[in-house]
């Protein structure tokens, strides 16, 4: 019997992709103004810094730190580190201004709460920013617990991440369900940890399939949040 519903955050509860695009557009404009870089050049440097930080930090929350990415760019070209801080601030202010929850999220969480489920979020990324983002879209006070990869040290899809989520939920792994948009990070990670999962297609990037098979396990798919509680109750 499922006792806890644990949600991924980015691109599961809100449209991360749209917010990220707006933020990347803004910092690229900064690069054009101060570095005389084209958008193509800025994107290439940003992506290179992202890859470099992944090597340095490994599969940890620090690999997601935008300030560290911008700092690596500044170091490469001997730009003053003031630019790194300005870029980080610009990125996050723009990102926050463009955050929008997916339709039906609030009602879905309230329905699950009313049915007695413990509600949590399990997300990669630095705790400070995930807490701020959750508050920005009005979800921070609706959760029973939050797990970030900064707290667990390792990112999803490490099975230890999901087991720690279950521990925070006060339930066995098999008594929790993980809801996320990423097959690689959310669904496969949950499957390997022995946790039931549901694939979120709220961004409608996938075709209208109701079940997918991941590593031999059938995983239900929902396309609208109004359907989520019913799906969880059938697990």
N, C-alpha and C positions, 0 to 999 in steps of 0.2 A: 504494500500500500504506500502510495506517494504521500510524503509529509511536507516536503519542501520544494519550492520552485525557485531555481537559481538562474538568473538571466546574465548573459553577456551584456555589455553596455553599448559599445560603439557599433553602429549599423544594425543593432538589434532593437534598442529602445528609442533610438533617434537616428536621423540621417547623417551619419558621420561623413559620408562621401561628399555631400553638398557643403558641409561646414569646412572640411579639409580643402576643397577646391577654392572656396572664397578666401581662406587664409593663405593658401599658396599663391593665389593671384596677387594678393596684397604684398606679400614679402618679395615676390618677383618684381613688382613695380618699384619697391625699395631698391632692389639690386640694380635695376635699370637707372635709377636716379643717382645712386651713390657709387656704383661700381662700373657704370656704363656697360652693363651686361644685357644681352638679349634674354628673352624668356627661355629660350632653348638652352642657353649657357647656364642660367641660374638653375634650371631644373636638373641639368646634368651634374652641377656641383652639389646640389642638395642631395640627389640620389647617391652620389659617390660618398658623401659624408654619412649618409644613412647606412650604406654598406660597410664603411669603415668602422662606424660605431657598433654595428652588429658584431664585428670581429673583436673589437675591444671589450665590449660589455657582455657578449654572449647572449643567450636567451633569458635576459633579465629585464626588469622594468627600465633600467638605465638606457637600454637600447632605443627607447621611445622618446628620450628627452630631447626636445627641439633645441633648447639652449646649447646642449652639447654638440648637436649637429651644426648649428650656426657657428659655434666656437671653432670647430674643426675647419670650416670654410675660411674663417678669419686667419687661423694659424697658417693655413696653406699659402695664403697670399699676403701674409704679414699685415693684414688689415687690423686697425685698433679693435680690441675686444668690445669696445662700446657698441660696435655694430651688432655683435652677437646678442647683446642684451636688448638692443632696440628691435632687432628682428624677432626675438622671442616674444617680447611684449606685444608687438604688432600682430604677430601670428595669433596669439591666444585671444587678444581683444577681438580680432576679426572673427575668429572661430566661434567664440561665445555668442557674438551678435547674430550668427546665422544658425544657431542650433534650433531644431524643431523636432518635437516628439512625433513618432508615428501615430496616426489616428487610432484611437481606441486603447492606447496604453494604460491610461488612468483607470478606465472602466475595467480592463482586464485584471489589473493589480487589485482593485477593490473587490472584484468577484472572487478571486483566489483567496484573498484575506477572509472574506465572509464565509468561505468554505473551510476555513481552518488551516490553510497552508501557511507555512513560514516562507517569507519572501526575502530573497537575497540577490545580490549582484556579484558576479565573479568576472573580473576584468583584468586584462593586461594593462600595463601603464603605471605611471607614478601616482601614488595615492592622492597627493594634494590636488592635482588637476582633475582626477576622476571625481573626487568629492565636490569640487567647485562646479564641474559640469553637471553633476546630478542635482546640485542645488539650483543651478541656472534653469533647468527645465522642470523644477518642482517635484523631483522624485526622492530627494535625499531623506526626507522625513517619512517616506512611505515604506522604507525598507527595514527589515529586522536585522540585517547584517550586510557588510560589504567585505569582499576579499579582492585585493589587488595583487599583482605579481610583485610589487615592491614588498609586500608583506610576506609572501611565500618564497621570495627570492627567485623562483623560476617562473617563466611565462607558461601559459597554455601553449601547446597541448600536453605538457608534462602531467602524467596521471596524479602526481602528488598534489598538484594544484586543486584538482577536483575532490580529492580525498580531504583536503583541508577545508574546502567549502562545506562538505558534508559534516565535518566536525563542528564548524561554526553553526551549522543549522541544527545541531543536536540530534542528528539522524544518521542511520547507516547510509552508505553510498547508494545502495539499491532502493532506498526510500526517498531519494532526491531525483529531480528531473532537471536537466540542464537545457536551457533554451538559448540558442545562438544562431548567428547567420553564417558562420564559417565552418565548412565541413572539416577543413584541416585542423583548425585550432579548437573549435568548440565541440563538434560532433565526434570526431575521431578521438579527441582527448577524453571525452566522457565515456565513449565506448571502451577504450583501453583501461579506464579506471573502474569499469563495471557500473557506471551510472547511466540510467535511461536518459534519452535526450529527445529534443524536438527541434527541427530546423525551422528557423524564422525566415520567411520570404516576404517580409513587410515592404521591402524595397522593390519587390516584383521583378527582380533580375533573373529569376529562374522560371522555367515553364511551369504550368499549372499541374504539377504532379503532387499527389497526396502522400506518397511514401517513397523513400529512397532506401537503398541498401548500402550500408557502410560497414566494411570489414565483416560481412556476414550477418549484420544485425539490421532489421527493419527499423527505420526512423521515420516517424510521421512528420509531415510538413504542414505549416499553416501559412496562409497568405494574408489573413486579416486577424487582428487581435481579438475580435469578438468570438472567434472560433477556438481560441487557445484553451480556455478552461475546460471545455468539453473534451478536447483531445487529451489533456492531462488526466482527466478523470477516467479515461479508458485504458491508461497504461497500467 
